Amino acid sequence: MSRVLLVEDDPAVRRGVQLALRHHRHDVCAAATGEEGLRLLASFRPDVVVLDLMLPGIGGLDVCRRIREQDQVPIIMVTARGDDIDVVVGLEAGADDYVVKPVRARVLEARIRAVLRRISAPPPGTGRPRAEEHGELTIDRSGLVVTLRGAPVALAPSELRLLLTLSASPGQVLSRQQLLEAVWEHGYHGDVRLVDACVKRLRGKLGELSGDPRYIETVRGFGYRFCSR
Amino acid sequence: MARFPPAVGGLRFRLVVAFALVAVVSALTTGALAFREARTSVLQQSQDAVIKQFRDSVDALAPQIPARPDQQRLQSLVTEVARAHQSQGWQVLASYGDLRAGSSGPGPFRLLTADLRQSVRTRPNAVFQRVSVYGRSRLVVGLPVVYDTGQALPSALSGVVLYLIVPQSAEQAYVGAIVAAIEHAALWALAPAVLLALLAARGVLRPVRALRRATRRMAEGDLGVRLAVRGSDELADLSRSFNETAAALERSVTELRRLEAQARRFVADVSHELRTPLAAMSAVTDVLDDELPGLDRETADAVGLVSEETGRLIRLVDDLMEISRFDAGAVRLNLDEIDLAESVRRTLASRGWLDRVDARLPEPGALRAQVDPRRLDVVVANLVGNALRHGEPPVVVRLTVPDGQKEGAWVLIEVADHGRGIPQAALPHIFERFYKADSTRTRSESSGLGLAITAENVRLHGGRLRVENGAGALAAGGAGTDAREAAIRGAVFTVELPLRRQSPARAAGDPAGLAGKPPARCPADAAGERPGRS
C-alpha cells in the first residue's frame, strides 16, 4: 500500500515492526544502521521513514538531518520514553512526528496514515481556484506549491500542512491543541512541542527566524495566527 | 537563657559584670588596706610631733610656775604657750584645782572628756585623745605638770595640768585625699576591666558563635560545613568534635545517597533493558489480536493472554520509567494555556468514561489556565480510573475555582466515588509506590504506580493533592449540593493547582471560545518562544 523505510538497530524490534507493518499491508524495507538507511533512501524511494533515534554509528538525529537535506519525505522518529531533549532536537532536525518506545503497531500505523494523509488528503481551504498572495509569499493550494519571492520553498509535509491550516483563515488565532488535532491528528492532549518545533522550522524556511515574524505570529497564551500583510 | 534578651542574659554581659565586680572589689580592698595603714601612720606622726612640741614648751615654762599658782599666773602661762605656736592654731588650757584658764577663754574645756581629766589628775603621764565635733577632728592632749625629783622615783603631781587642743584639719584633708584617690583608682580600674571583659568575651564567644552558625548551616542541610580549630582549649576541643561529628554524618549521608541513587539507577536500568524486548513484543501483539478469530479456542485463549499481559507489562515499564525520571529530576513541564473544562471533558471522552462519570464542569471558555496538558490528562485519568476501579458509582468529577478568589487563586479538581472509602490506616500511604489499600485485590489494571505518578505530576505543577473519606469535600458546594452528594461516603481526591495565566482571563461564558474571536491586538513575538521552553 505504502512504502515504509524502517531504520532500527535491534533485530527483534526490527522484525516485530516489520511484521506488524506488513500485516497492515505496507511495503517495508528495513535497515539496521543509519548508513544503510540513507543508502536505501535513494533506491527504495519510501513514502515514509520510521527512524529510531538510538542508532549505532551515525545517530538518528544525523540521519534525520541528512534525509532532510535531500528529501521532504515524512519522517516519524521513535524515541525512548519521554527523553524530552531528544524529542525537541529530533523535531527541530526535521522529523514530522514521533512515537515513544515501546510502541504498539496500531499507534505507529495511525501515525503513518496521518502523515501520509498530510500529502494526499485535500488540506483545508482547497477549492479556491487561484494561488493566494501574502506579501512576498505565494501559496498555491491546489498545486501544493509555496513560493517566497518567486522561489519555491521545500516544505516537509507537516510544515506544509501547518502553513495551509494557518493561512486558510488569516488573522484567526489557532491554539496549539487545535493545530495538533488539525495537522497531526493527535488527540486533545498531544504534545504541543510538535507545534512549536514545526512553527520554528517553518519560520526558518520562510526566512523570518530573526527579528519580527512576518507571517506566523505567536499570540501568548493562545496559540498562533497567520498574518496576511 | 531564652527568657532573657541576649544583651542581658548573654555570656558577654555576664562576663563584663563579673570582670567589673572583681575590678571594683579588688581596687576597694587594696585601697582600704592602704588607707588604714596610711591614715594610722600619718596621724601617729603628727600626734607625736605635737605632743613633743607641747611638752617642750611646757618644760621650758614649768620652772616659773609657782607651787600654788593663781588665776593670773595660769592665764599668762597658757597665753605664752599658745603664742609660741599661734600659727598651728593651738588652744591651750590650764587647770589647777578649781582654777581654769584658756588661751581663748574657758569655753574649750567642754571638749575635755571626764576620762581624760581623771587620767591626768591621777597619773603623771601625758594623755591624748582625738575628738570629733561637728565633723571636725581635734587632737586633745593633757599634760600634768610634775615635780622633778631627779631620781627614779615616781614623779609627784603638782596639781597643775595643761591641755592642748589642736585642730587636725591638715591631717583630715590628707586622709580625705587618700580616700578620693582610692575612689578614683576604683573607677579607673573599671574601664580596663570592662575592656578586658569584652576582649575575653570575644575570645570565648567567637568560637561559640562560629559553632552556632555551623550547626545552623548543618541543620539547613549543608553537611560540608567545618570549623577552623585554633588553640587547644575546651572550645577548640568542642570545635574539633563538632568537625568529627559533621564528617561522620556527611560520610553516612553520602553513603546513603549513593546507595539510594544506585537503587534508583538500577530500577531505571532494568526498565530500560526491558523496553527493547517489549518494543518487539508490543509491535506484534496487534497482529496476534487480529488473528485471534481464526484460531482454535485454546490457542486463541493462550494468544489472547500473551497479548493482554504484554500490554500490562508495557504499562508497568512505562510507569517505572516515568517514576525513574521523576526521581532523577529529569521531568519538565511543557506549559500551555488551555481550557481546563475542555481538557477534563476530553480526558473522560477519550477513555469512554463520559457516561460513567458525573462531570460537573464550568462552561467552555470560562476557566483557562497554564498547565502541561498531557500531565493534567494523566492526573485526571489516574484519579477517575482509580475511582472507577476501586470505588462505587456514581463517580463525580468537579472542577471549580473556590469563591472569593480571582487571580493567583487555585483550581480545585475533585474526584469522588460512593464506595466504602479507603481504610483509615491506608490513607497516609495511598500515594506511595506499589501500595495496595485493598490487599485482597493484588492484581488490577493499574501498575500500582498510578497515584504516585499523579502526586508527582501535581507537585510538578506546584499544586497539592490530598485524599479524604466521606461527605464534606464535595457537599460543601452550596447551591449545587443535592441529597446524593450529602450521602457521599467514598474517597474524595482533591487536586489543587495554582491558577496561572499568561493573559487576562477572557470574559466568562464566551461560547465562541478561541476559534471565533481572536484577541483584538496582534502582538508580534519575534522568537515565538514561551517561558520554560527550549
Interface residues (C-beta under 8 A of the other chain):
Chain A: D10 A12 V13 R15 G16 V17 L19 A20 H23 A80 R81 G82 D84 I85 V88 K101 P102 V103 R104 A105 R106 L108 G171 Q172 V173 L174 S175 R176 Q177 Q178 G187 Y188 H189 G190 D191 V192 R193 D196 V199 K200 R203 S210 G211 D212 P213 I216 E217 T218 V219 R220 G221 F222 G223 Y224 R225 C227
Chain B: H272 R275 T276 P277 L278 A279 A280 M281 S282 A283 V284 T285 D286 V287 D290 I314 V317 D318 M321 E322 R325 A330 V331 R332 N334 D336 E337 I338 E342 S343 R346 T347 S350 R368 Q370 P373 R374 L376 D377 R501 Q502 S503 L514 A515 P518 P519 C522 P523 A524 D525 A526 G528 E529 R530 R533 S534
